[in-house]
Amino acid sequence: MTEAPIRTKIIAGACLVCVSTSVGVVYKISQKTGGFHYSTTSAIAMSEIAKLIMSTCFHIGDSSHHKDGISHAASAWNVFKQQVNLSAAMHIALLGFLYTVNNQLTFATVIIADPGTVFLFKAASTMIVATIQILFVGKRFSVNQWKAMFLQANGMIIVQYNPCKSTTRYAPMAYALMSLSAIITSTCAVRNEYLVKNYAMSLNVQNMLLYAAGALCNIGAFLFVPNPNSAQANLGFFDGYDNPLALAVVFVNSLIGLAITAVYKYADAVTKCFATDITAVLLCIISTVFFELQPSITMWCGVIVVCYAVHNYTWQLLLQHPKRQLALLRLIRFNLPQRCVI
């Protein structure tokens, strides 16, 4: 191993933290009394179109499939036709629909809860994901993984329970929306795994299909579904974008796809996990300063418990596979001083 890949992982993870934190903050401050004063479906549709354009440019500029005597565009189109089939397109279209629903759930949740809680819940929703995988995929987990998931759940209870009032911080509807979002996210993860294992398709081609499906789903939602996150149901597609915060929502949503893609391409799942934890902690700090989250020693202890449990679960997952164990051993040997190399 060389130092360059490690730096690349750190940079990719840092970019994901910055973009994810910006998403949480911009979502919150862009909504006013009565919900968002712009169409959240049109915002995501424009973001998906921007990501589709960028993915298409990346695919055309990819030199790995370029052939002499053929233009980059023609070569990219030939590869696209070779890799895409109806079955894969349908699977990806379903993913686009699920992501459309999940994005609107996030908007709805941010209205009634602070972004720190929303992202911390995402980081600590492993038990929900595991339950779905057991029921529908037949996956099994080790005892240590169940211990880590149990610790996560207890940490979230500590964070969200107000001992002075003997109640939770938010209404049950907020937790129902966050749980539903976690279920959809886990379903998307299962579908993504299926695509990766069963279809020989480049990342750029997958992204092109996914973002095209997402754009169509969000445009369809704008045309046929009343505005789900605003008291103004008759908002036009471009209404409200004279506000810089509405434009910022489109911008950060366009970047988040690139950031996650960079982490998957240049880093790994552990890096994404660490980035998610750091994002949740940063948003909790921001929420206590600028939003309605009331800080307490109990809350911060719960945050620490959740983050520790997520790390513990991730390392248990890493150590399950011999190849990952070898990679981890090499990483440890690379980072130890020379006199301590084993």
N, C-alpha and C positions, 0 to 999 in steps of 0.2 A: 504494500500500500504506500502511496505517496501522500504528501501533505495537501496537494491541490484538491483531490476529491473531498477531503474533510472540510476545507474552506468552502467548497461549493455547497456542501450540505448545510453548513452554517448560514451561508448567504441565502440559500433557498428557504430555509426555515425562518430566517429573519424577515424575508420578504412576505412570507405567509402570515407571520405575526402582525406585521404592519398593516397588510391589507385586511386581514380578518378583524383587527381592532378598529380600523377605519369603518368597516361595514357596520359593526355594532353601534358605533357612535353616530354615524351619519343616519342610520335607520331611525335612531331615537330622536335626534334633534330635528329631523326633517318632518316629523309629524306634529300636528297642532291639535287644538280642541276640535273634536269631531273626526279625528283620524287624519289621514294624509290628504293634502290639498292638491294632489295630482294622482293620476291613475297608477297604482302599483303594478298592474298587469302591463300597462304600456311601458313603464320603466324597465321591467325585466325583459320585455320583448325587444326594446332597443339595445339592452345589454347583450342579449343573445345574438342579435344581428351583428353587433360589433365583434363579438367573439367568433362568430361564423366567418366574418371577413378575415380576421387575423389568422384563424386556423387554416383557411383556404390559402392565404399567402404563405404560411409556413409549409403547407403541403407542396405548393408549387415550387418554393425555393429549396426544398429538400433535395440535396444532391445525390442521395443514396439510390434513387430510382431514375436518375437522369441518364439518358442514352445519347450518344453522339449522333448528330444529324437530325435530332428531333427536338423541337422547342420544349422548354420546361413545362409550359401549360399543357401541351399535347401528351407529354410523358406522364404528367401528374394525372391527367384524365384517364389514360390507359390503366394506370395502377388503381385508380379509384374504381373503375369498372371491374377490374379483376378481383378486387378484395370485397366488394359489396355484393351481397345477395339479399333476397327478400326476407329470409329468416332473421339475419342480423339486423336489417333495417327495422323490422317490426320490434325486435327486442330493444333497440336503441330508442325507437319512438316511444315505447312504454316508459323507458327511463326519463325521456324528456317530459312526458306527462306527469310522472311522479315528482320530478324536480320542480315543475310548475306549481303543483299543489303545495310542496314543501316551502317554496319561496313565499307564497302568500300566507302560509301559516306563520312564518317568521315575522312578517310584517304585522300580522294580527297580535302575536305574542308581545312584540316590542311596545305595542300601544298600552298594554296592561302590566308589563313587568320591565325591570331595568335590564339593559343589555348584558351586564355582568352575570345576572342569574340565568339568562337565556343561554349564554355560551358555557357557563359552568355546568348547566344541566346537560348540554350536549356532550361535554367532556365526561360526565359521570353516568351516562345512559347505557353503559356496557351491559348491565344486567338485563335491560329491555332487549338489547340486540342479541344477547346470548339466548334468552328465552325463545325468541323468534327462530333463531338458527336451530335450536334443539327441536322445536315443533315442526318446522317445515324443511329443514335441510338434513336433520339427523346428526348434527355435529355434537361432539362431546368435549367437555372441559375438565381440566385437572382439578384436584382439591384446592391447590394453591390459587388457581384462577378464580374459583368460587369464593375463596376467602377474600381475594382482592375486590371482587365485585360486591360482596357483602359489605366490605369496608367502604366502598364508594357510596353505596346506598345510605349507610349510616352517616357518612360525611355530609351528604345532601340534606338529610333530615336535620342535622345540627345547623347547617347554614340557613335553612328555610324556617326553622322553628323559632318563634319568639317566646322565650320563657316568661317574660313579664306579662304578656297578654294570653299566654297558653293557646296561641293560634299560629297558623302559618303566616308568612309575610304577605302572600297574595291569595286571591280567591281560588277555589278549586278549578275554575275554568282555565286559569293560566297554566296550571300543572297538567291539565288534560291536553291542552294544545301542545305543550312541550313534549309530553309523552307520545302524542300522535306524530309529531315531527320526528322523534327518535325512531319510531316504528317505520316510518317512510324512509328515513335515512338508512336504516339497516336493510330494508328491502332493496334499496338502490345498490347497496354494497354487495348483496348477494347476486343481483342481476349483473353488476359490473364484473364480478368474479366469473360468472358464467360466460360472459362475452370474451374475457381474456383467455379462458381455458379452451373455448370451443371454436373461436373464430380467429383466423390469421389475418389480422387487420392492424394497420399502423395506428399510432396514437392520434395523429393529425386527422386521419380519415374518420376514426371514431368520433373525435371532437366535432368534425364538420357535420356529421349526421346528428349528433346529440344537440348541437346548438341550433341546427335547422329545425329539428323537432320542437325544441324549446321555444323558438321564435313563433312557430305556427301555433303551438298550444297557447301561448300567452296572447297572441293576436286573437285567437278564437275566444279565449276567456274575456278579453276586452269587448268583443262584439256581442257575445251571447250571455254573459254573466254580469249582473249588476256589480258596481265597484265594491269589492268585498271589504275594503279597509278604509272607507271614508263615508261620512254622512252625505256627501254630494255624489249621488249615483249617476248624474248626467255629465260627468267630466268628459271632455274631449280627449283624444289621444295625446295631443300636445299641450293640453291645458296645464298650467302650473309650473311649466319649465322656465318661466322667467325668474323663478327662485333658484339661486345657485345651489341650494341644498338638494333640490330635486335633481338637478344635473349631476351633483356629486353621487347620488344613489346610482345613477346609470353608470358613472365612471368607475366606482369601486366594484360594482357587480361585474363590469367588464374585466377588471383586473384580477378578481378572485379566481376565475377559471384558469388564467395564466399562472397564477401563483401555485395553485394546487397541482397543475400539470407539471410545473417545474420541480415541485417536491417529489412527485411520483417518478419523474424522469431522472433527476440528478441526486435524489436522496433516497429515503425509504420510509416505511410506516412508523418507525420509531421517531424519526425527525418530525413527521406530521403530528404524532402524539405529543411530543414536547412542545411544538408550536401551539397546539390547541390548549395545553395547560397554561402556557405563558399568556396566551390571549385571554383566557378566562380570568386569570389573576389581574391582568392589567385592566380589564373591563370592570372587574369588581372594585378596583381602586378608583377608576374614573366614575363609576356609578355612585360611590359614596361621596365623592366631591361635587359632582354636577347633577346627579339624578336623585331619585327618591330612596335609594338603598341606604338604610340606617346601619352604620357600622357598629360592631360590638366585638368583644374578645371571643365570644362564642362563635360568631360568624367566621372570623379569621381562622379559628381552630378548625372549623368545618372545612374551610377552603384548603387548608394544609392537608387534612385527612383525605379529601377527594383527590388532590394532585398526587399525593403519595400512593394512593391506591391505584390510580391510573398508571403511574410509573411501574408499580409492582406487577400489575396485570400485563403490561407490555413486555417487561423482561421475562416473565414466565412464558409468554407466547414466543419470544425470541429463542429461549433456551430449549424449546420443544424439538427443534429440528437440528440434526447433526451439522448440516451445512451452515446454519446460522450460528451454531456454537463455535465452529471453526472460524467463521468471520469475526465473531466477537473476540475470540482468543487472539486473533491477529491484530484486531484493533487495540486490545489492551497491551499487547507486546509493543505495538508501534508507539503508544503514548507513554509507556514506562521509560524512565531514565535507562541508559545503556547498562549501568551496573545492576539493574534490577530485572533485566530481561530474563524470562524463564525459558 
